[in-house]
Amino acid sequence: MRKAGLALGVLTVCSLLGESGLGLSGPAVQPPPAGLYGWDWQIGAQTAAQVRVPSGLKLIDLDGFETTAAQVAQLRKQGLYVVCYINAGSYEPYRPDSARYPARLKLGVDPNWQDEAFVDVRDVFRPKSVLADVLRERLQMCRKKGFQAIEPDNLQNDENVPGGVISLQDQVDFSGWLADEAHALGLAIFQKNGPDKVLLKDRTGRRLADKFDGILNESCHEFDECAPLAEYVQRGKPALNVEYKQKLLNCAEAKQLGINSMFKDLYLRGGRETTYRRVACPVK
């Protein structure tokens, strides 16, 4: 009986580890392409029909809710690596699951998007976490639609939420948790922004640059913070960057560091919309 009890205990522990994203096995993750190549970011497309793929792309990043499984399948058939955008660190009132966010999770209004609120990312480590359930279901949605990777937005709530409510370690732990959850489903995942965090370790003792499968950054040329992105390149992983001011796009620096950098319109519109803009650095 004691041996049987021990075996059952081991099985239970293994099961719990798998469910937490720290399991010993799971679906195979298809990593994003490394090196210099063309990519696009059209998460602001007003409808799926507004998405258009420029020539020469290897990777495209689209909104997880707005993009259909059929569209993902078609893009993959064209040879594209397809990334699913979700908002991990903010509440968005227009999402179909927005009613599930209790008031206690909303810690402060986003000054750039005032209908949105930064959320308490510490919640994922609490018993019966609402945020963990919501984000797991969003990851499942991306997987079921056929996306190969996740781009989770707002992984800097240690900086965004006033008053030091979210510590730097809280944020790094949350980011690492999200990476584990994505990998448990067979999804690759990009670190979103936070180049100053790439070498920090989460509660599992691993650096973010080792745990994530690439990084997608905004305005590294403008803020002189491109160098840390090369940590991903040195690990054989992609580093993607977008500038919102074309004059600040520094293709010489991007090539030297191995970063896929481009200029885009601020709202990241679909390729068929009149406000769409894209100027990419050469990849050769």
N, C-alpha and C positions, 0 to 999 in steps of 0.2 A: 504493500500500500504506500509506503514512504517513497519507493522508487517511482511508482505511478504518479504520486503527487508531485514529485520533483519534475518528471517529464512534462506533466500538465503545466507546471509553473513556467518551465522553459518555453513551452509553446506559447503560453499567454504573453510572456515578456517579448518574445519575437514578434508576435502579432501586434502588440502595442507599439513596438519600435517601428514596424512597417507602417502603421497608421500615422505615426508622427512625422513621417518623412525621413526617418533615420534608419530604415530597414536595411537588412543585408542584401536584399535583392529587390528588383522591381522592373518595370518596363524599361527597355533600352532608350537612352536619351540620344537623339540625333543632334550633335553640336552644330552651331551655326558656322558657315564658312569663314575661314581665317584669311588673312592677307588683304591686299588692296583690291577692291571691286566696287561696282555700282550698286547703290541701294536707294530706297526711297521710304518716306515716312508720310503716310496720308491718313493719319488718325482723325483728322478734322473733316473728312469727306462727309458732306451732309446726308448723302445716301450711298448705298453700296454701288449704285449705278454711276456715281460720279468718279469712281476710282478708274484710273487709266495707268497702265504700266509703261513707263518710258523704255526705250530700247537699251539693252546692255546691262540690265539689272540681274543681280544674283539673289537679292533679299528685299522683301517689302514688309513694312510694319503697318498693320491696320487695326482699327477699333474692334475689340472682341465682341461687343454686343451688336454692332451694326453690320458686321460681315457675316455672310451666310456660309454654311458648310459647303454648299455647291460652289460658291466663289473661291473658297480656300482650295477645294479639290481642283478647280480649273487652273488656279495659279500654280499649284504644285505640279500639275500636268505640264505646264509651260517651263518647268525646271526651276521655279522660284522657291526659295526658303521663306516661309511665311510666319511672321511674328504677331502675336496677339497682345494688343495693348489693353491693360486694365488699370484702374486706379486703385492702388493698394493702401495708400496713406491718407486718402481724402474721401469725404462723403460728397457724392454728386446727386442732387435731388431728382435729376431726370432719368436715372437708371431704374430699371424694372424692380430691382431689389432694394431701393432706397428706403422703403418703409421699415426695413428690418434694423436700421441703425437707431439705437436709442439715443436720447439727448446726452447721456453721460459720456458717450464716445466722442462727441464733437467738442474739440478743445479750442477752436479759434477759427475765425473766418479767413479764408485765403484772400489777401489783398488784391491779387491779380485776377481772381475769379470769385467774385463776392457772393455768388450763390452756393459756393462750395465751402466745406469746413475741414480742417485737418483733424485726424482722428487719433485716439489714444492707442497707439500701436502696442502698448504693454498688455493690452487686453488678450492677445493671442495666447499668453502664458497663464491666464487665469482659468479656473474650472468653469466649464460650460460657456466658453467664450463665444460671444455673438460674432465678433470680428473674424475669428478663426473659421467659423462655419461659413460666413459669407464669402471669405476669400477662397476657401477650399471649393466652394461651389462655382466660383468664377473660374478657378483653374480647371475644374472638371468641364465647364462649358467650352473653354479653349481647346481642351484635349478632344472632346467629342466633335467639335467642328473641324478637327484635323490640323490645327495649328501645330507647328513644331517647337515653338518657343514662346516665352512670355516676356513682355516689357512692362514691369510694374512701376507705376508712377508714384512720385512723392515718397521717396525713401530718405528724406531729410527733415523729419519732424522734430528732431533735436534742435534744429535751427529755426524751423518754421513756427513752432508753438512757443508763445512767449512765456517768460518766467522760469525757464529751465525745468519745466514739468517732465519733459522727455529727455533723459540723459543721453549722452553720446553712446554709452554702452547699451542702453535700451534700444536705440535705433539700430545699431549694428546687430544686436541679437535678433531683432525683428527681421531685418534683411536676410540674415542667415536662415532663420526659420522659414521664410518664404522660399528661399532657394531649395531647402530640403523638401518642402511640400511639392514644389514643381517637379523636382527630380523623381520623387516617389511616384509621380504620374507619368513619367517618361517624357517630360517637357524640359527643354533647355530654358535658361533664364538669363536675362541681361541685368546687370546692375544699372540702375537709372541715376545718373548724376552722382554727386558725392565723390569726386576724384580724390579728395583728402582722406577718404575712408578705405581706399582699395587695399591697404596693407593692414588694416585693423582686424582683430580676431573676434569672432562671435563666441557665444557661450559654449560651443562645441570645440573651441580652440583652433578653428581654421580661419585663415585670412579670407576676406571677401573676394580678392582676386583669384584665389584658388577654388573657391566655392562656386562663384558665378561662372557662366560660360562666355561672357563678353560684357562690354559696357557700352551703353548709349548715353552720350553726354550732350548737354546744350551749352554752347558759347564758350568752349575752352580757349579759343583764340582771343576772344574779347577779354576774358578774365585771367589770361596768362596762366592757365592750369592744365595745359595739354600733356605735360610730361608724365604725370601719374598714370594717364591712360595707357602709356607704353608698357606698364606692368602687365597688362593683359596681352599685348602683342608679344612680349617676351615669353609668355606662357603658351603661345600658339593659339591665341583666342582673338576675336575681332574687337576693335575699338572703333565705335561710330560716333561722329560728332556733327552737330548742326549749328550753324550761325544764322542769326536773324538780321544781320547787317552785312550786306554783300562785301562792303569795303574791308571788313575785318577777316574775311576768309583768307587764311594763310596756307596756301597749298604747298609751299616749300617746307614749312614746318610739319604739315600733315604727312608729307611723303617721307621726310626724315624720320619721323616717329612711327610710321606705319599705320597712321590713322585714316579711316575713311571719312573725310570731312566734306561738307557741302553747305551751301546757303539755301534756306527755305523761307517761305512765307510764314508769318507768325502763327497763323491758325492751322497750318499744315493741311490745307484743303486738298480735295481730290483732284486728280490730274485733269479732269474734264471741266473744272470750275474756272471761271475767269480770273479769280484771285490766286490761282496756283502759281507758285514760283519754285524753280529748282535750278541751281548752278552747282555742279559737282566738280571737285578736284579731279584731274586726270589720274587714272589708275595705272598708267605705264610710265 
